[in-house]
Amino acid sequence: MNLNYRDRGSVVRDRKTGRVPHPFAASSRMGGKPLAFAAAAFVLLIAGCRQDMQNQPKIIPQRGSEMFADHRGARPQVAETVARGQLHEDSYFYTGVIQGANGYREEQNVMPFPVTMDVLARGQERFNIYCTPCHSRVGNGVGAIVQRGYKPAANLHDQVRLAQPISHYFYVMTHGYGSMPDYSAQLTPADRWAVAAYVRALQLSQAATPADVPSGVTIRSLKSLAEEEGHPEYAQPWALPATAVQAYEPVAGEGMPAMAPANPADPAIKIPATKPAPVAGH
């Protein structure tokens, strides 16, 4: 085929016939098999592209569905079924209370599992992360944010807290108490029990006497150890900082502002039980 290139921008025509050659015909003569193959592949791709990839036959949350008689896409939970991992057979482990003889749920001074050094170490770690901002490392209620104007936290070493059963701390961490929010989202049930065990160990350590030390062990005061290490004399009586917010005196029969209930020393949780809880540890 003789092609005539007359000027720039003009149409390429055959010299003999004066016709414009078909692009596929020219490409085939010039060895245009790759181009023809690409065109055929494109045609097959167009033929195989359907809307099923976009409009998939699936149920979208919160949308209706013609598949079911009630036209609801979201199906109700099957009766008498429990999701995996949510059976919670040990009620005391997950609630911190048992069914009392008076018809109410009561706290108990019992751990639902053995307390080991690993459990105490875990409880100390979680306590230092979540509890010390208010309660301080030693649990006296004078944490860093209390010293900066926040409401004084509970002193875990006063007579009221020492008299409370160990599951009380689990219950408070689960549901909150007064101005303290709950920590059920931050701490798993096992971690809450570990923190409760560490609180009890912390109470014992702060109230230890020389008689509690094994024979043959030298007893040294914390103040002397601090002096040797070059630390300030922090082993002093606890005092509430002047920046702390003081609560009003409680009125008879009422709780204090941002505090509840009026009688925190009462260990009973006055919530009628709808279903008997199993005995602790079972």
NORVEN-V407582 format. One line per field, one symbol per residue. phi: phi as a letter, one per 30 degrees, with the letter a starting at -180 (. if undefined). psi: psi as a letter, one per 40 degrees, with the letter a starting at -180 (. if undefined). burial: + if it has 24 or more other C-alpha atoms within 12 Angstrom, else -. A space follows every 50 residues. Layout:
phi = ???
psi = ???
burial = ???
//
This chain:
phi = .ccccdbdjdddbdddcicddddddddddcicdedddddddddddddcdc dddccddbcceicdaddcddhcddcddddibbdeibdhdddddccibbdd ddjcdbdbcbddadccdddddddddddddccdeccidcidicdddddcjd eeddddcdddddddddddddddddciaiddddbdddbdeddddddddded ddddddcdbedddedjcdcbdddddddddidddddbedbddddddddddd deibddeibaddcdddddcdbedcbedddejc
psi = hhihgciheihhihdddeihihdddddddeffdddddddddddddddehi edddgigihhieiihedidefhdhiiihifihihefdfdgdddedeiihi deeihiiifhieiihiddddddddddddddddddeidefeegadddeeei hhihheeiddddeiidedddddddeihbehiifdddhidddddddddddd dddddeeiiddehiiehhhiidddddddeeiigegiihhhideihhiihi iheiiiheiiadgeehehhghhhdhhiiihe.
burial = -------------------------------------------------- ----------------------------------------++++++++++ ----++++++++------++-+++-++--+++++++++++++++-++--+ +++++++---++-+++++++++++--+--+--+---+-++++++++++++ +++------------------------------------+---------- --------+-------+++-------+--+--
//
